[in-house]
Amino acid sequence: MRELFGTILVLLLWVGFYLCIRAFFQSIKRSALRQEPREKGPAAEFFPVARMQFLVRIVLAVLVAFAILFTWGVFVSGERTNALLAPLIPMSVFVLILLAQPVPVVLDQEGIRQRRWFLHDKEIKWPDVASVAYGRNTGTTYVLSRNGGPKIRFASSLVGRPRFLHEIRAHARDADICSEEEP
């Protein structure tokens, strides 16, 4: 009987943890919908909401601390030959988080531009906007180009999605824009 109650308690803890994480990310999405983009002259910059930036920074700091602690533990144990391999996993996760974090999208008179870390910015001119799709599972809005270039991803944690869609409708009138409710 104790094992059954222990199993139920563990499952309830996991479900509670899952619900807390889900509620946190839902609050990030709601916060992003309420905020407005930064205006820089004729351009509007849609940036990640502050809570998402804070979360990414905390996770990166924890990964760095874990890599340092893990490397120190390997040195203390006397395994100096593998000491350089010790931080490999946490640092690879660090790099993957840097590459996957939401990046700002800028709208101006010429079109839509999204900054990238290591490559040239993604850019779609207004006449080249072919369609706008909504990812139901992720909440990401995708802007596709007529010439098949890289698509621009407007993450759900970027501020001002209603304004973003309004600007696309105003500048790219012949683009196929799917609403969030459509299948």
C-alpha positions in Angstrom: 0.0 0.0 0.0 2.9 2.3 0.8 4.3 1.7 -2.7 1.1 2.7 -4.3 0.9 6.0 -2.3 4.5 6.7 -3.0 3.9 6.2 -6.7 0.9 8.4 -6.7 2.8 11.1 -4.7 5.7 11.0 -7.2 3.2 11.3 -10.2 1.4 14.2 -8.5 4.7 16.0 -8.0 5.6 15.5 -11.7 2.2 16.6 -12.8 2.4 19.7 -10.5 5.9 20.5 -11.9 4.6 20.2 -15.5 1.6 22.4 -14.7 3.8 25.1 -13.1 6.2 25.1 -16.1 3.2 25.3 -18.6 1.6 28.1 -16.6 4.9 30.0 -16.6 5.3 29.8 -20.4 1.6 30.7 -20.9 2.2 33.8 -18.8 5.2 34.7 -21.0 3.0 34.3 -24.1 0.2 36.5 -22.6 2.8 39.1 -21.5 4.2 39.2 -25.0 0.8 39.8 -26.5 0.1 42.8 -24.3 3.4 44.6 -24.9 4.2 46.8 -27.9 7.3 46.8 -30.1 10.1 49.4 -29.9 9.7 52.2 -32.4 13.0 53.3 -34.0 12.0 55.9 -36.6 10.0 54.2 -39.3 11.0 50.7 -38.0 9.4 48.6 -35.4 11.5 46.0 -33.5 9.6 43.0 -32.0 11.9 41.8 -29.3 11.7 38.8 -26.8 9.7 39.6 -23.7 11.8 40.4 -20.6 10.7 37.2 -18.7 12.0 35.0 -21.6 15.3 36.9 -21.7 15.6 36.4 -17.9 14.9 32.7 -18.2 17.5 32.2 -20.9 20.1 34.1 -18.9 19.4 32.1 -15.8 19.6 28.8 -17.7 22.9 29.8 -19.3 24.4 30.9 -16.0 23.4 27.5 -14.4 25.0 25.7 -17.3 28.2 27.6 -17.0 28.2 26.9 -13.2 27.5 23.3 -13.8 30.4 23.0 -16.3 32.8 24.7 -13.9 31.7 22.4 -11.0 31.9 19.3 -13.2 35.4 20.3 -14.5 36.5 21.0 -10.9 35.2 17.6 -9.8 37.2 15.9 -12.5 40.4 17.7 -11.5 39.9 16.8 -7.8 39.3 13.1 -8.7 42.6 13.0 -10.4 41.3 12.3 -13.9 43.2 15.2 -15.5 43.3 13.5 -18.9 39.5 13.8 -19.3 39.3 17.2 -17.7 38.8 19.0 -21.1 36.0 16.6 -22.0 34.1 17.2 -18.8 32.4 20.5 -19.7 31.7 19.4 -23.3 28.1 18.4 -22.7 27.0 21.5 -20.7 28.8 23.8 -23.1 27.2 22.1 -26.1 23.8 22.6 -24.5 24.8 26.2 -23.8 25.6 26.8 -27.5 22.3 25.1 -28.6 20.3 27.3 -26.3 22.0 30.4 -27.7 21.1 29.2 -31.2 17.5 28.4 -30.4 16.6 31.4 -28.3 14.1 33.8 -29.9 15.7 36.7 -31.9 14.1 40.1 -32.7 12.2 40.8 -35.8 12.3 44.3 -37.4 9.7 45.7 -39.8 10.5 48.8 -41.8 9.6 50.4 -45.1 11.5 47.8 -47.2 10.2 44.6 -45.5 10.8 42.2 -42.7 14.3 41.4 -41.2 15.3 38.9 -38.5 18.7 39.1 -37.0 20.9 35.9 -36.7 23.9 35.2 -34.6 26.4 33.8 -37.1 24.9 34.3 -40.5 23.5 37.2 -42.5 20.2 38.6 -41.4 17.1 36.9 -42.8 15.3 39.4 -45.0 12.0 39.4 -47.0 11.0 42.5 -49.0 7.3 43.4 -48.8 6.5 42.4 -52.5 8.2 39.0 -51.8 6.0 38.0 -48.9 4.1 34.9 -50.1 2.3 33.6 -47.0 2.1 33.7 -43.3 1.4 30.4 -41.4 0.8 29.7 -37.8 2.4 26.8 -36.0 -0.3 25.4 -33.7 2.0 23.3 -31.5 4.6 26.0 -31.0 2.7 29.2 -31.4 5.3 30.5 -33.8 4.3 32.6 -36.8 6.2 31.8 -40.1 6.6 34.3 -42.9 7.5 32.6 -46.2 9.0 34.3 -49.2 8.0 33.9 -52.9 11.6 33.3 -53.9 12.0 30.4 -51.5 14.5 32.2 -49.2 14.8 31.5 -45.5 11.5 31.8 -43.6 11.2 34.3 -40.8 10.1 32.9 -37.5 8.1 35.1 -35.1 8.3 33.2 -31.8 5.4 33.3 -29.4 7.7 35.0 -26.8 8.2 38.1 -29.0 6.2 41.2 -28.1 3.3 42.5 -30.2 2.1 39.6 -32.4 -1.2 41.4 -33.3 0.7 44.5 -34.5 3.1 42.3 -36.4 0.2 40.6 -38.3 -1.5 44.0 -38.8 1.7 45.4 -40.4 2.0 42.4 -42.7 -1.7 42.7 -43.8 -1.1 46.4 -44.5 2.1 46.0 -46.5 1.7 42.6 -48.2 -1.9 42.7 -49.3 -1.7 39.8 -51.7 0.0 37.4 -49.2 -1.9 34.4 -48.0 -2.3 35.0 -44.3 -3.6 32.1 -42.2 -5.3 32.9 -38.9 -4.5 31.2 -35.7 -7.9 29.5 -35.6 -7.6 27.8 -39.0 -6.6 24.1 -39.1 
